[in-house]
Amino acid sequence: MTSLLVRPDEPDTQGKVLEVTPASAGWDHVGFRVHKLTQGQQIEGNTGDREHCLVLLSGRATVTSDEHRWEDIGERMDIFEKVPPYAVYLPDGADFSVEATTDMELAVCSAPGHGNHEPRLIAPTRSSKAPVAAAPTPATSRTFFRRPNRPTACWWWRSTPGGQLVQLPTHKHDVDNLPEESILEETYYHRLNPSQGFAFQRVYTDDRSLDETMAVENGSCVMVPRGYHPVGAPHGYELYYLNVMAGPKREWKFQNDPAHDWIVRQ
């Protein structure tokens, strides 16, 4: 793996602007891609052997899967509106289509599936507040789409004001040591407001065999195969990120960096 930073491209014929696959990331579980669709544009697909969560980052769409149809769903028209997005969970082996009823941005999050869940709509009222992983400021918001004790993966978003470093104390989830820690790969999809802004994210391990600090621009994605992974943005630039986590076990257990754990023990 030469870089953990994935930058967006111009939309292809399917509106795809960014993609991370297990093959491109060099790992086993997390898949992530983003589509920018114009009103009336439609994409179709099959989930294959992976469960999917279709997250409406902004705009509205009609989503169908087999006999299920969710008509003109979506609420927020801008990703920085302070409301959770609509999402649709799809099991592995499911056909689906998404038709944009407005211009829209769609995130497709995936992980290996097990064929034991039904497609369902995840409306904002069905999302849940995430447990605090570190010490976010009161202005930081964070919401889960999918609880980790159900399907393999969990997906959640967070919005952070500028001038703040979040995930402090920094934490990791790369050792199979339940109930203390679980192995979870992770992606961070970043958006900034105003869009010309930038953020910083560092991914590092205790022995520094991995230690990469990246200047992250709007629409980029950071892959976290292991290690601690703090992130922050300069004053004046609001940072939004959507996370996807998945691993061999359906548990989210993390360990703080001992060097910085004093922050939560004051």
Secondary structure, 3 states (H helix, E strand, C coil): CCCCEECCCCCCCCCEEEEECHHHHCCCCCEEEEEEECCCCEEEEECCCEEEEEEEEECCEEEEECCEEEEEECCCCCCCCCCCCCEEEECCCCEEEEEECCCEEEEEEEEECCCCCCCEEECHHHCEECCCCCCCCCCCEEEECCCCCCCCCEEEEEEECCCEEECCCCEECEEEECCCEEECEEEEEEEEECCCCEEEEEEECCCCCCEEEEEEECCCEEEECCCECCEEECCCCEEEEEEEEECCCCCCCCEECCCCHHHHCC
